[in-house]
Amino acid sequence: MPSISIQEIATAQRYACQWLLLLFFFQLLFCLQAQGNHTPEAERLIQLFADDYTTKGPKSEKQLNAFIAVSDPGMTFELTMVALSGNKKFYTGNVADWIQFLRRMHAEGSAEVVRSLKKIELLHQRPNTIYATVCVEFAQLINTKPVVKGDEYLHVLLRKVDEFQWRIINVHILMIETEKFRGMCLCELFNSKGTSNISAKITIPAGATYRSVSVTFQMEECDPKQKTLLIRITNFEFIWLATGQVYLLKDGTPCKLNGANAELIGVAIEQKDLFSLIIKKYLFESECSQITFK
């Protein structure tokens, strides 16, 4: 048997390495070509998705049908909402819940919601899947004034279903409030020593943070038999009847109730209902849409 020299072995190893490198090159070229074939169509779909999502006003039936057409029947939908206070809400659903969300996303209560596209990031690309993040700014407006501002991050996962078509199989929306000018206010009540007055510490939204304001409700009995109370605060005077009706006094005449000098503003069964009514309607109307008591 002929002997093999060290030089021949080295030459064989060199040729083997060259073949391996050549094979790797062709595999890489194939992958890049595959990505080049699918990426433009997927990117176009993601861009249309982002454009339609940020369209102002209610979604048209044409837009909703377009969303349905590119959504996989088994699609999953997740929504995480993070308030300025740090409180979180989490929802999950299917494609029907996703379409329902799109139907009502232009409004939040009495506020109009306006969205604007910031950027699109393609985070993961493979021949059969693409994962992208759509970054959006949103603002809730009442009479064109912002009451809430924030950011949305839409994490979208697409799957290739044939040579030319893609479908959305998962959407996860992370909605983060960054500024709040109107919303839930927190109220803490304290009895004033030696008087019948009630002190309140009210925490209200103030842009990127919250601020606290202290007020005092001066309480005075008008008629002990009828259990009628007079409430004074800042420049306002109110009468609270035992039957629950709350009146705003107009002429500054305390404990005098008639049609000319009083305006019925609501009904309060409990003391907290009374303070909530006054705070929302007369003290912090622009800041407090709801009151919660601690």
N, C-alpha and C positions, 0 to 999 in steps of 0.2 A: 504494500500500500504506500503510495507516494506521500511524503510528509508535506505539511502546510506551514509555510513560513509565517513569522509574526507580521511581516509586511503585508502578506496576502489577507491575513485576518483583519488587520487594520483597514485595508481597502474595502473589504466586504462590509465591515461595520459602518464605514463612511457612506457607502452606497445605500445601506439600509436606512441610515438616518436621513439621507436625502429623499428616499421614497416616503418615509414617514412624514417629513416636512411637506412634501408635495401633496400627500393625501390630506394632511391637515389644512393646507391652503385651499384645496378644492372643496372641502367640507365647509370652511369658513365662507368661501365665495358663494356656495349654495345657500347658506343661511342668510347672508346679506341680500342675495337676490330674492329669496322668499320674503324677507322683511320689506324689501323695496316694492314687492308686488302687492303686499297687503296694507302697508302703513298709510298710503295716501287716502284710500277709501275709509279706513278707520278714523283717521284724523279729520276727514271731512264730516263724518258722522258726529264726532265729538264736538266739532265747531258748530254744527247745526244745532246740536243738543244745547250747547251753552248759549247760543243766540236766542233760541226759542225760550229757554228757561228765563232769561233776563228781559224778555219783552215786557213792556209796560202794559198794565191793565189785565183784564181777564183773558185767559187763554181761549182762543177760538176753537171751534170743533175741528177745524183743519189741523191746527197745532196739536190738539189732543190726539187725533187719529195718527199724526206723524209719530208722536211719542209711543203710542200703542204698537205701531208697525215695527219699531226698532227695539221693543221690549220683549224679552223672552217670556213665554207663558209661565215659566217657573221662576221668574225673577223675584228677588227679595228686596225689600225696601226698609231702610232704617233711618230714623231721625233722632238726633241728640240735640237738645236745646239747653244752652248754658246761660242763665240770667246773669246780670251784672252783680247780683248778690252772691253768686256762686251756686245757687240752687240749680239742679239739673232735672230734666224730663227726658224720658227715652221711650220711643215708639218703634214698633216693628210691624211689618205688613207685607202684602203681596203686590202683584201688579195692579190690582183693583184699588188698593189703598194708595199706591203711587199716583194713579190717575186722579183719584179724589183729592189728594194733596195738591196736585197741579191746578185743579179746578178752583180751589179756594185760596191759593197762595198769594193772590194780589191784595188780600185784605186781612187785617187782624183786628177783629172787633169793629170799631168805628174808624180805624186808621187804614189809609191806603199804604201798601207796601211797594216800594220802588227798588229795583235791583240794577246793578251795573257790573259788567264783567271786568275783572282785574287781569287775570291771566289763566292760561291752561298749561298744565305740566304733564307730560307723558313720562310716568315713573317706571313703567315696566312694559317691554315690548317683546313678544314671542310670536312665532308663526301663527298660533291659534288663539292667543289672548293678548289683550292690552288693558293696562290699568292706568287711569289718568285722574288727575285732580283738577277740578274747575274751581277757581277762586273768585268769589263774588262779594261785593259790598251791598248791604241792604239798609234801607231807612223806612221807618214807619212814620207817616205824615198824617196830621190832622189839620185841615185848613191850610195846607202847604207847609206847616211848621213841623219839624222833626220832633217826635216824642221818644223814639228809640233808634239807635244806629248800631250796626254791627257787621260781622263778617260771616260768610258761609263758605264751607269747604265741601264740595261735592266729590266724593270718591266714587268713581264710575269704573266698573269692571265689564269688559266686552269679550264676547266669545265668537269665534269665526264659525259660521254654520255651513257655508259652502265657499266656492272659489271667490265669490264677489260680495257676499252678504255677511254682516255682523249683527249681533244682538246684544243688548244690555242685559246682563244676568244679575247685577247687584248695583244698587245705589245707596250710599250711606252719606247723609247730610249732617254735618256738624255746624250748628248755628250758634254763634257766640255774640252776646250783646257786649258792645264796647262803650256805649254811652246811653244814658237814659235820662229823659227830661220829664217824663210823666209815667205813672204806673202805680204799683202797690206802695202804700205808705204804712209805716209801723207806728203805733201809738201806745205809749205807756202812761197809765193814769196813777196819780198819787193824791191822797187826801192831805190838804193843808192843815197843819197843826193849829188848833185854836179857832178855826173858822170852818164854815161849810163849803169853802171854795175847793175846787178840784184843779190840780196842776197836771199838765200833760206835756210829755216829751214826744215830739213828732219827728220821725225820720223820713226825709223825702228825697227822691232822686234829684241829683244835681250834676248831670253830665256823666263824666267818667267815674264819679263816686257818689256818696250820699252825704247829706248834711242833716244835723239835728237842730230843731227849734223848740224852745220851751214857751208855753203859753199858760195862762191861768183863766179858768172859767169861774167867774164870780156867781155864786148860787145864792138866791134869796127867796124865801117863801113869800108869795103874795097873799095866799089864802090858805091857812093851815087846814081848814075844814074841807076845802075843795082840792087840797093837795096840788095847788098851782104854783109853779116855780118860775122865777125870773132869772134869766141867764144873761150876764154881761161879759163881753169879750171885745177888746179893741174898740171899734166904733159901732158895734152892733149890740142890740138888745133883743132877746127872744123871750117868749112865754111858752111854757110847756104845760099843757093841761093833763089832768089825770087820765083822760080818755085817749091820750097819745098824740093829739094834734100839736104841732109846733108852729108858732106864729112869729114872724119878724115884725117888731114894732117900728113904725116909720117916723113918728113925731117926737120920740124921746120921752113920752109920758109913761113911766113905769107902772106895770100892773094894771093898766087901763086897756081893755080889749074891746074894740068895736070895729065895725066894717071899714071905717074911714082911716084908722091909724094902724091897722094890722093886716099882714098878708100871710095866708096859710102857705107854708113852704114844704110840709111833709108830715109824716107820722112816725113817732118813735115809741116803741113799746118799752124798751129798756134804756138805761142811761147811756150805754155804749152806742145804741142806735142814734140817740140825740147828738152825741159828740161827733159821730161819723158824718151825720147830715151836715152839721155846721162846718166841720173841717173841709169836707169836699166841696161845699157850695159857696162858702164865704171866706175861708182862710187860705186854702191852698187848692183852689179850683183848677189851676193850670198844671199842678204837679201830681195831684192825687186822684186817680181814677177809682181806687178801692182803698179801704182802710182795714188793716188787721190789728188786733189788740194783743198785747203781750201780757 
